[in-house]
Amino acid sequence: MRWRFPSETPMPRCFAVLTLVAAIGLTFGAGAQDTANDPVRNRSDFAPIVLRVACGGIAKAACAKVVPRLTARTVQAGVNLRPSGSGLALDTAAAVCTGEAAAAIVQRDALALTARLPSCSGRYDVVGRPLYPFYAFLVVKADATFRQLDDMAGKRLVVTGSPGSGGQIALGFLLRSNPALQRSVTVSMGDPAVALAWVAAGSIDGFFALDTLDSEMIDQVRLRVDPRGKPLYAFIDIRPGQEFFRNGDGAGHCLYRLTALDFGVGLPVTTVSEDAVMLVARSSRDNHAKGGPRVADALAGAIDGAAAAILADMKSPSDWRPVGTSCQ
């Protein structure tokens, strides 16, 4: 591979007072128990803290939807999330390690790389359930003879971004799992619009991207037609071997799962997906607003409570992590 860039009867007054006191006591006890079970509650006595959340690379656009969903819940626990740009995928994860951010939303395979860095060892935890999925897309010209990634030995690909970007990380794992592709595929970095134009002109053989299902790029590919009214582009299969699915994030979690996507044009496409997860710095996870829950608990509770809304915002299916798939 060559690189180029989660009714009342009256009662004595004394008895009435005792009954009222007992009722207040029961109410307080139930409320305290409920608060313990649900860390994200409406409380006016929390002195708020601000948590900077790094959102870079392909997660940046998603953060504009996801972080407000989470903040609407965490702020009730005195934790106010503030999204902040942080460069590429690797920069986002590293921002937590270096203390530039207290939390981050990243793709899981970026953790597989940052886990190897001495500066990141023991510096963060993944909190809550995965947030939403990213999918790998491989776009070629509709009349191309190759129909899956394995057919592209010796071909020329463009991936969005630059070294350390989400697409570059995922494509790197894919190519390293196939020696023939790693040796012969030439990879360049580029802007999606330019890359698609190059595919249409035949200047390159394919365009690789890691993105969410709410991406504008999908319709650009799916709806574009040539002068004869026929589809100009096609999504093709990404079916890596078993070696690829052995990749982990360094914390006992696999990175990718095999899945199928139906774009309403042609046959469903087989590809791989991976999780977007929330990281929190260990230096911040136990912090809390006065009288409030720990940051890690507030985040996990918010992620659970906002899960359905987040998936709807990202146009992601609710069963995107089915039991029995290639990655659990």
ABEGO torsion letter per residue (X at the ends): XBBAXXXBBBBBAAAAAAAAAAAAAAAAAAAAAAAAABABBBBAABBBBBBBBBBBEAAAAAAAAAAAAAAAAAAAAGBBBBBBBAEBAAAAAAAAAAGABABBBBBAAAAAAAAABAAABGABBBBEBBABBBBBBBBBBAABABABAAAABGBBBBBBEBBGBAAAAAAAAAAAABAAAAAABBBBBBBAAAAAAAAAAGABABBBBBBBAABAAAAAAAABBBAAGBBABBBBBBBBBAAAAABBAGAGBBABBBBBBBAGBEBBBBBBBBBBBBBBBAAAAABBBBGBBBAAAAAAAAAAAAAAAAAAAAGBBAAABBBGBABX
